[in-house]
Amino acid sequence: MRSAIAAPCQAHRMRDVEIRGEMIRLGQLLKLSGIADTGGEARELLLADRVTVNGEPEARRGRQLHRGDVIAVGEQTVRIAG
């Protein structure tokens, strides 16, 4: 049996997001990255358990994020550049 390794499609590529300070809160990052259009939409994503930070489920909108953290929502993945 052969195992196939699929190349990542465009939707699965990680994007880097630049921040100004040392940290950013998760709700702010979801808006800055374009994953959520509004704070309300960010809250809904978090309440629906659709967000992971560094591979772990996260529901706190105020979670502090730092450079190198990886945030995933569905097929969208962003990394805080640094």
Residue pairs with C-beta under 8 A, 6 or more apart in sequence:
11 75
11 76
12 75
12 77
13 77
14 70
14 77
14 78
14 79
15 33
15 76
15 77
15 78
15 79
16 78
16 79
16 80
16 81
17 29
17 32
17 33
17 78
17 79
17 80
17 81
18 81
19 29
19 32
19 67
19 80
19 81
19 82
22 66
22 67
23 64
23 65
23 66
24 32
24 64
24 65
24 80
25 61
25 62
25 63
25 64
25 65
26 42
26 46
26 51
26 53
26 58
26 60
26 61
26 62
26 63
26 64
26 65
26 71
27 36
27 39
27 42
27 43
27 46
27 61
27 62
29 65
29 71
29 78
29 80
30 36
30 41
30 42
30 45
30 51
30 71
30 73
31 37
31 38
31 39
31 42
33 71
33 76
33 78
35 42
35 45
35 71
35 73
35 76
35 78
36 42
36 45
39 61
42 61
43 61
45 51
45 73
46 58
46 59
46 60
46 61
47 59
49 57
49 59
50 73
50 74
51 57
51 58
51 59
51 71
51 72
51 73
52 58
52 71
52 72
52 73
53 63
53 65
53 69
53 70
53 71
54 69
54 70
55 70
55 72
65 71
65 80
66 80
66 82
67 80
67 81
67 82
68 79
68 80
68 82
69 79
69 80
70 77
70 78
70 79
70 80
71 77
71 78
71 79
71 80
72 78
